[in-house]
């Protein structure tokens, strides 16, 4: 049990300091990982200090971790570049422009699903759509309250965050479990799609009185092409680094064609890369910390305990779901939660015969469920700020998150692997 104490120190320190500060985003995750790492290295007192640091560095510098970081860099550059040239605006407009009258609420949900699937970020979808949802609620709401409309966007945003090939959660889940993105997508879709369809039916029933509202004019729909290229090539099973590189090249080409300046586009790419800097640091620290825990025997201890208490594949899947959910509650960051427990989940899957595609799906899906339901998560805090509502205001209407939670439980019970 002592071997797992660095992880406990991390959770307690981060959670305790965040509560003391009154803000879960004032406490840097990197500092919490640093404190936990220092504790872990101190526990290795029989090992020379240089070897302790080597243990940490060797795990942090594994090829799989560095490959993940390359993907984060490309994803950050592509997302920022696409926003700079107007691709996000074009995608939002295309998704919302032609909705049938009286179908605004389900249409907004579908738009959020499509946009988040395209751009790979729930935060970006919230930024793009919550202001529109707020305006729709005030001007054409037809009885749909503002917190309800915000929940529609946030729910749809996590649909794509869970499934998108360029989402950092998808990248983290597939890389830690050693599976291809398209294989994880197919497995994940069997869990997610029923929940999304049920939620859509609910929104159709609840949204029949909402009137349609027009959006802006003069949007260039050619700018949607980079997202279509990314989705099509990723679905074809092309390596994600090639997918993102092709998306960047396509976006740059369209930017030049439609009058974007070279310096502005390069600056935006640099800003996008800078934006994932903290995620890269946290990823390295999390991987190194898990290496220390492994050297202390924490992984072996956990597997021995699980072997005693967990019975079969279903129990192992439930354990993976609980692990990532607990860490997500403490860190308020679904990507960090996946990175933190990813290696342990892979060992659990191998020991109890869980298909790695299923373990990747559980990691991604459960982390997204928790992230969408915590009022101190970045997405809900941002959405509530943009809509000027309480962070807990939209929680009673988060139908998609609860439907997805039920779908995960059913998938564990019905399918062994």
C-alpha positions as CSV (number, residue, x, y, z in Angstrom):
1,X,0.0,0.0,0.0
2,X,2.9,2.4,0.8
3,X,4.1,1.9,-2.8
4,X,0.9,3.6,-4.0
5,X,1.2,6.5,-1.6
6,X,2.7,8.9,-4.2
7,X,-0.6,8.7,-6.1
8,X,-2.5,9.3,-2.8
9,X,-0.3,12.2,-2.0
10,X,-0.9,13.7,-5.5
11,X,-4.7,13.4,-5.1
12,X,-4.9,14.6,-1.5
13,X,-2.5,17.5,-2.1
14,X,-4.2,18.7,-5.3
15,X,-7.7,18.3,-3.9
16,X,-6.9,19.8,-0.5
17,X,-5.0,22.8,-1.9
18,X,-7.8,23.4,-4.5
19,X,-10.4,23.4,-1.8
20,X,-8.3,25.7,0.4
21,X,-7.8,28.1,-2.4
22,X,-11.5,27.9,-3.4
23,X,-10.6,27.4,-7.0
24,X,-9.6,24.1,-8.7
25,X,-7.7,26.0,-11.4
26,X,-5.5,28.0,-9.1
27,X,-3.6,24.9,-8.0
28,X,-1.3,23.9,-10.8
29,X,-1.4,20.2,-11.6
30,X,2.3,20.2,-12.4
31,X,3.1,21.3,-8.8
32,X,0.9,18.5,-7.4
33,X,2.7,16.0,-9.5
34,X,6.1,17.4,-8.5
35,X,5.2,17.1,-4.8
36,X,4.0,13.5,-5.3
37,X,7.2,12.7,-7.3
38,X,9.4,14.1,-4.5
39,X,7.5,11.9,-2.0
40,X,7.9,8.8,-4.2
41,X,11.6,9.4,-4.7
42,X,12.0,9.8,-1.0
43,X,10.5,6.4,-0.5
44,X,13.3,4.9,-2.6
45,X,15.8,5.5,0.2
46,X,17.8,2.4,-0.4
47,X,18.5,3.5,-4.0
48,X,21.2,6.1,-4.8
49,X,19.5,9.4,-5.7
50,X,21.0,9.4,-9.2
51,X,19.3,6.1,-9.9
52,X,16.0,7.4,-8.5
53,X,16.1,10.3,-11.0
54,X,17.1,7.9,-13.8
55,X,14.0,5.7,-13.0
56,X,11.7,8.7,-13.2
57,X,13.4,10.0,-16.4
58,X,13.4,6.7,-18.1
59,X,9.7,6.3,-17.7
60,X,8.9,9.9,-18.7
61,X,11.0,9.5,-21.8
62,X,9.5,6.3,-23.1
63,X,8.8,6.4,-26.8
64,X,5.1,6.0,-26.3
65,X,5.0,9.1,-24.1
66,X,7.1,11.2,-26.5
67,X,5.0,10.1,-29.5
68,X,1.9,11.2,-27.5
69,X,3.6,14.6,-27.0
70,X,4.2,14.9,-30.8
71,X,0.5,14.4,-31.4
72,X,-0.4,17.0,-28.8
73,X,1.9,19.5,-30.5
74,X,0.4,18.8,-33.9
75,X,-3.2,18.9,-32.6
76,X,-2.5,22.3,-30.8
77,X,-1.1,23.8,-34.0
78,X,-4.0,22.5,-36.1
79,X,-6.7,23.7,-33.8
80,X,-5.3,27.2,-33.5
81,X,-4.6,27.5,-37.2
82,X,-8.1,26.4,-38.0
83,X,-9.6,29.0,-35.7
84,X,-7.3,31.7,-37.2
85,X,-8.4,31.1,-40.8
86,X,-12.1,30.9,-39.9
87,X,-12.7,27.2,-40.1
88,X,-14.4,27.0,-36.7
89,X,-16.8,29.8,-37.6
90,X,-17.6,28.2,-40.9
91,X,-18.2,24.8,-39.2
92,X,-20.5,26.4,-36.6
93,X,-22.5,28.3,-39.2
94,X,-22.9,25.2,-41.5
95,X,-24.1,23.1,-38.6
96,X,-26.7,25.7,-37.4
97,X,-27.8,27.4,-40.6
98,X,-30.2,24.8,-42.1
99,X,-31.9,23.4,-39.0
100,X,-35.7,22.8,-39.5
101,X,-38.0,25.1,-37.6
102,X,-38.9,23.8,-34.2
103,X,-35.8,21.5,-34.1
104,X,-33.4,24.0,-32.6
105,X,-32.7,22.1,-29.4
106,X,-31.9,18.7,-31.0
107,X,-30.2,20.6,-33.8
108,X,-28.0,22.5,-31.3
109,X,-27.1,19.1,-29.7
110,X,-26.2,17.6,-33.2
111,X,-24.2,20.8,-34.0
112,X,-22.2,20.5,-30.8
113,X,-21.6,16.8,-31.5
114,X,-20.4,17.5,-35.0
115,X,-18.3,20.4,-34.1
116,X,-16.6,18.7,-31.2
117,X,-16.0,15.6,-33.3
118,X,-14.4,17.8,-36.0
119,X,-12.2,20.0,-33.8
120,X,-11.5,17.5,-31.1
121,X,-12.0,19.7,-28.1
122,X,-15.0,20.2,-25.8
123,X,-13.6,23.5,-24.6
124,X,-13.5,24.9,-28.2
125,X,-17.0,23.7,-28.8
126,X,-18.2,25.4,-25.6
127,X,-16.5,28.6,-26.6
128,X,-18.1,28.5,-30.1
129,X,-21.7,27.5,-29.2
130,X,-22.5,28.6,-25.7
131,X,-22.8,32.3,-26.7
132,X,-25.1,31.2,-29.5
133,X,-27.1,29.0,-27.1
134,X,-27.4,31.9,-24.7
135,X,-28.7,34.2,-27.4
136,X,-31.2,31.5,-28.6
137,X,-32.5,31.0,-25.1
138,X,-33.1,34.8,-24.6
139,X,-34.5,35.6,-28.0
140,X,-36.1,32.5,-29.4
141,X,-36.1,30.1,-26.4
142,X,-39.8,29.3,-26.6
143,X,-39.7,28.1,-23.0
144,X,-36.2,26.6,-23.0
145,X,-34.3,28.0,-20.1
146,X,-30.7,29.2,-20.3
147,X,-29.2,26.4,-18.1
148,X,-31.0,23.8,-20.2
149,X,-29.6,25.3,-23.4
150,X,-26.1,25.4,-21.9
151,X,-26.4,21.7,-20.9
152,X,-27.3,20.8,-24.5
153,X,-24.1,22.3,-25.8
154,X,-21.9,20.9,-23.0
155,X,-23.3,17.4,-23.5
156,X,-22.7,17.5,-27.3
157,X,-19.2,18.9,-26.7
158,X,-18.3,15.8,-24.7
159,X,-19.6,13.5,-27.5
160,X,-16.8,14.7,-29.7
161,X,-14.3,15.0,-27.0
162,X,-14.9,11.3,-26.4
163,X,-14.8,10.2,-30.0
164,X,-12.7,12.6,-32.0
165,X,-9.5,11.4,-33.6
166,X,-7.7,14.7,-32.7
167,X,-9.1,14.9,-29.1
168,X,-6.3,14.7,-26.5
169,X,-8.4,12.2,-24.5
170,X,-8.6,9.9,-27.5
171,X,-4.9,10.3,-28.1
172,X,-4.1,9.6,-24.5
173,X,-6.4,6.6,-24.2
174,X,-5.3,4.9,-27.4
175,X,-1.6,5.5,-26.8
176,X,-1.6,4.3,-23.2
177,X,-3.5,1.1,-24.2
178,X,-1.6,0.5,-27.4
179,X,-4.5,0.4,-29.8
180,X,-5.3,2.1,-33.1
181,X,-7.6,5.1,-33.1
182,X,-10.0,3.7,-35.6
183,X,-10.3,0.4,-33.6
184,X,-11.0,2.4,-30.5
185,X,-13.5,4.6,-32.4
186,X,-15.5,1.5,-33.5
187,X,-15.6,0.0,-30.0
188,X,-16.4,3.4,-28.4
189,X,-19.2,4.1,-30.8
190,X,-21.1,1.1,-29.7
191,X,-21.2,2.6,-26.2
192,X,-21.7,6.2,-27.2
193,X,-24.2,6.1,-30.1
194,X,-27.1,4.6,-28.1
195,X,-26.7,7.2,-25.4
196,X,-26.5,10.0,-28.0
197,X,-29.6,8.8,-29.8
198,X,-31.6,8.5,-26.6
199,X,-30.6,12.0,-25.6
200,X,-31.5,13.3,-29.1
201,X,-35.0,11.8,-28.7
202,X,-35.4,13.5,-25.4
203,X,-34.3,16.8,-26.9
204,X,-36.7,16.4,-29.8
205,X,-39.6,15.9,-27.3
206,X,-38.5,18.8,-25.1
207,X,-37.6,21.2,-27.8
208,X,-40.7,21.2,-30.0
209,X,-41.7,24.7,-28.8
210,X,-38.3,26.3,-29.5
211,X,-38.2,28.6,-32.6
212,X,-35.5,28.6,-35.1
213,X,-33.1,31.6,-35.2
214,X,-31.0,32.7,-38.1
215,X,-27.2,32.9,-38.0
216,X,-24.7,35.2,-39.7
217,X,-24.2,35.7,-43.5
218,X,-21.2,35.5,-45.8
219,X,-19.4,32.5,-44.3
220,X,-17.0,30.7,-46.6
221,X,-17.9,27.0,-46.4
222,X,-14.7,26.0,-48.2
223,X,-13.1,26.5,-44.8
224,X,-14.9,23.4,-43.5
225,X,-12.7,21.2,-45.8
226,X,-9.8,20.8,-43.3
227,X,-12.1,19.2,-40.7
228,X,-13.6,17.0,-43.4
229,X,-10.1,15.9,-44.5
230,X,-9.1,15.1,-40.9
231,X,-12.3,13.1,-40.2
232,X,-12.1,11.2,-43.5
233,X,-8.4,10.3,-43.3
234,X,-8.6,9.4,-39.6
235,X,-11.6,7.1,-40.3
236,X,-9.6,5.5,-43.1
237,X,-7.1,4.4,-40.5
238,X,-4.2,6.7,-41.5
239,X,-1.6,7.4,-38.8
240,X,-2.7,10.3,-36.6
241,X,0.5,12.3,-37.1
242,X,-0.1,12.1,-40.9
243,X,-3.8,13.0,-40.4
244,X,-2.9,16.1,-38.4
245,X,0.0,17.1,-40.7
246,X,-2.4,16.8,-43.7
247,X,-5.0,18.9,-41.8
248,X,-2.4,21.6,-41.2
249,X,-1.2,21.6,-44.8
250,X,-4.8,21.8,-46.1
251,X,-5.6,24.7,-43.7
252,X,-2.5,26.6,-44.7
253,X,-3.4,26.2,-48.4
254,X,-6.9,27.4,-47.9
255,X,-5.6,30.3,-45.7
256,X,-3.3,31.5,-48.5
257,X,-6.1,31.1,-51.1
258,X,-8.5,33.2,-49.1
259,X,-6.1,36.0,-48.2
260,X,-4.7,35.0,-44.8
261,X,-1.2,36.4,-44.1
262,X,1.7,33.9,-43.6
263,X,2.9,35.6,-40.4
264,X,-0.6,35.5,-38.8
265,X,-1.0,31.8,-39.6
266,X,2.4,30.9,-38.3
267,X,1.8,33.0,-35.2
268,X,-1.4,31.2,-34.5
269,X,0.3,27.8,-34.9
270,X,2.9,28.9,-32.4
271,X,0.2,29.9,-30.0
272,X,-1.5,26.6,-30.4
273,X,1.7,24.7,-29.6
274,X,2.2,27.0,-26.6
275,X,-1.3,26.2,-25.4
276,X,-0.5,22.5,-25.0
277,X,2.8,23.2,-23.1
278,X,1.3,22.6,-19.7
279,X,-0.4,19.4,-20.9
280,X,3.0,18.2,-22.2
281,X,4.7,19.0,-18.8
282,X,1.9,17.2,-16.9
283,X,2.1,14.2,-19.2
284,X,5.9,13.9,-18.6
285,X,5.5,14.3,-14.8
286,X,2.6,11.8,-14.7
287,X,4.5,9.2,-16.7
288,X,7.6,9.6,-14.5
289,X,5.6,9.4,-11.3
290,X,4.0,6.1,-12.5
291,X,7.5,4.8,-13.2
292,X,8.5,5.6,-9.6
293,X,5.3,3.8,-8.4
294,X,6.1,0.8,-10.5
295,X,9.7,0.7,-9.2
296,X,8.3,0.8,-5.6
297,X,6.1,-2.2,-6.4
298,X,2.8,-0.3,-6.5
299,X,1.6,-1.9,-9.8
300,X,2.4,-5.4,-8.6
301,X,0.6,-4.7,-5.3
302,X,-2.5,-3.4,-7.1
303,X,-2.6,-6.4,-9.3
304,X,-2.3,-8.8,-6.3
305,X,-5.2,-7.0,-4.6
306,X,-7.3,-7.1,-7.7
307,X,-6.5,-10.8,-8.3
308,X,-7.9,-11.4,-4.8
309,X,-11.1,-9.2,-5.2
310,X,-11.8,-8.8,-8.9
311,X,-13.4,-11.7,-10.6
312,X,-13.0,-11.8,-14.3
313,X,-13.1,-9.3,-17.2
314,X,-16.2,-7.5,-16.0
315,X,-14.7,-6.8,-12.6
316,X,-11.5,-5.5,-14.2
317,X,-13.5,-3.2,-16.5
318,X,-15.4,-1.8,-13.5
319,X,-12.1,-1.3,-11.7
320,X,-10.7,0.7,-14.7
321,X,-13.8,2.8,-14.8
322,X,-13.6,3.6,-11.1
323,X,-9.9,4.4,-11.2
324,X,-10.1,6.9,-14.0
325,X,-13.3,8.4,-12.5
326,X,-11.7,8.9,-9.1
327,X,-8.6,10.5,-10.5
328,X,-10.7,12.8,-12.7
329,X,-12.7,13.9,-9.7
330,X,-9.5,14.9,-8.0
331,X,-7.7,16.5,-11.0
332,X,-10.7,18.0,-12.9
333,X,-8.9,17.1,-16.1
334,X,-9.9,14.1,-18.1
335,X,-6.7,13.9,-20.2
336,X,-4.5,14.0,-17.1
337,X,-6.8,11.3,-15.4
338,X,-6.3,9.0,-18.4
339,X,-2.5,9.6,-18.5
340,X,-2.3,9.0,-14.8
341,X,-4.0,5.6,-14.7
342,X,-3.4,4.5,-18.3
343,X,-0.4,2.3,-17.6
344,X,-2.0,0.7,-14.6
345,X,-5.2,0.1,-16.7
346,X,-3.1,-1.6,-19.4
347,X,-1.6,-4.0,-16.9
348,X,-5.1,-4.7,-15.5
349,X,-6.4,-5.4,-18.9
350,X,-3.6,-7.8,-19.8
351,X,-4.0,-9.6,-16.5
352,X,-7.7,-10.1,-16.7
353,X,-8.2,-10.5,-20.4
354,X,-9.9,-7.2,-21.2
355,X,-9.7,-6.2,-24.9
356,X,-7.4,-3.1,-25.0
357,X,-9.9,-1.4,-27.3
358,X,-12.5,-1.8,-24.6
359,X,-10.2,-0.5,-21.9
360,X,-9.3,2.5,-24.0
361,X,-13.0,3.2,-24.5
362,X,-13.8,2.9,-20.8
363,X,-10.9,5.2,-19.9
364,X,-12.0,7.9,-22.4
365,X,-15.7,7.6,-21.8
366,X,-15.7,7.5,-18.0
367,X,-13.3,10.4,-17.8
368,X,-15.6,12.5,-20.1
369,X,-18.6,11.6,-18.0
370,X,-17.0,12.8,-14.8
371,X,-15.5,15.9,-16.4
372,X,-18.9,16.9,-17.8
373,X,-20.6,16.5,-14.4
374,X,-18.2,18.3,-12.1
375,X,-19.0,22.0,-11.6
376,X,-15.3,22.8,-11.2
377,X,-14.3,21.4,-14.5
378,X,-12.9,23.7,-17.2
379,X,-15.8,23.1,-19.5
380,X,-18.6,23.8,-17.0
381,X,-16.8,26.8,-15.5
382,X,-16.3,28.3,-19.0
383,X,-19.9,27.6,-20.1
384,X,-21.4,29.1,-17.0
385,X,-19.1,32.2,-17.3
386,X,-20.1,32.7,-21.0
387,X,-23.8,32.2,-20.2
388,X,-23.7,34.1,-16.8
389,X,-25.2,31.3,-14.8
390,X,-24.1,29.2,-11.8
391,X,-21.7,26.4,-12.6
392,X,-24.2,24.0,-11.0
393,X,-27.1,25.4,-12.9
394,X,-26.9,23.2,-16.0
395,X,-26.1,19.9,-14.1
396,X,-29.8,18.8,-13.6
397,X,-30.2,18.9,-17.4
398,X,-27.0,16.9,-18.3
399,X,-29.1,14.1,-19.9
400,X,-26.3,12.9,-22.2
401,X,-23.8,12.3,-19.4
402,X,-26.2,10.2,-17.4
403,X,-27.3,8.2,-20.5
404,X,-23.7,7.6,-21.3
405,X,-23.0,6.4,-17.7
406,X,-25.8,3.9,-18.0
407,X,-24.5,2.8,-21.4
408,X,-21.0,2.1,-19.9
409,X,-22.5,0.0,-17.1
410,X,-24.5,-2.0,-19.7
411,X,-21.5,-2.5,-21.9
412,X,-19.6,-3.9,-19.0
413,X,-22.4,-6.2,-17.9
414,X,-23.4,-7.4,-21.4
415,X,-20.0,-7.8,-23.0
416,X,-17.2,-9.6,-21.2
417,X,-14.4,-8.1,-23.2
